[in-house]
């Protein structure tokens, strides 16, 4: 474990330059005292590393020092060849760069690890696109990337779901996120976190103004807040239903985003009860897709909504 930690410190310093000891301790999950002992061990082994005290101090390698040691284990070598969902690099225009990088990594790997890494690249495939997701609209990420990497503000013309005309926003981007085959721009608007689907961006222009992100807030932090807002909306309507047991698997798959509690199938009863949460009563119409395999038990307004919907369908086809 210590040798792995020493190598991690060496590679971090080589990549980042000067790094404060508390930051190294936090990243490697050890105490600051342990970090200083590790620095002494590196120095004793001939690595030109030194520490500077004070407010702007830190641990640093002597200027110009580099090492080609990768220190990769067999598992780490395999992991590198399962880097991301298929299509993610293509959308960013990095397919060729990824192939070139992996060839360089393969050449740098210790000889015993190369066969395992090569087999992994042929035996493991990651495809994050959902089944039957339908034709995907072309997405131009170039301008969004430019703003993200140049730390500049963005002017967007953006169309919300259910709206015909796009609206104009000035945003401060944190980064891009690919989730289940869909690209999102994560940004602040007027100091608050916002999520923009890349395929709904009609046009984007990088502004000259530098980005105005909240201090100390990173992309992962904002994404977690936005993800929770989507997956765990406040309030909502709790609906109790019963499901015919032979349709339970399909029911769970199709209502996964609304399930408040996964029903347990004991294999004994004809009907299984479940609870769902919907943002508003009209959203319960999703359950009509199950015909008579699902019955809403409560609340009364949800039963009334489905009854009204069923009557309107009957009137349409009568």
Secondary structure, 3 states (H helix, E strand, C coil): CHHHHHHHHHHHHHHHCCECHHHHHHHHCCCHHHHHHHHHHHHHCCCCEEEECCCCCEEEECCCCCCCCCCCCHHHHHHHCCCCCCCHHHHCCCHHHHHHHHHHHHHHCCHHHHHHHHHHHHHCCCCCCCCCCCCCCCCCCHHHHHHHHHCEEEEEEECCCCCCCCEEEEEEEEEEEEECCEEEEEEEECCEEEEEEHHHEEEEEEEEEECCCCCCCCHHHHHHHHHHHHHCCCCCEEEEEEEEHHHHHHHHHHCCCCEEECCCCCCCCCEEEEEEEECCHHHHHHHHHHHHHEEEEECHHHHHHHHHHHHHHHHHHC
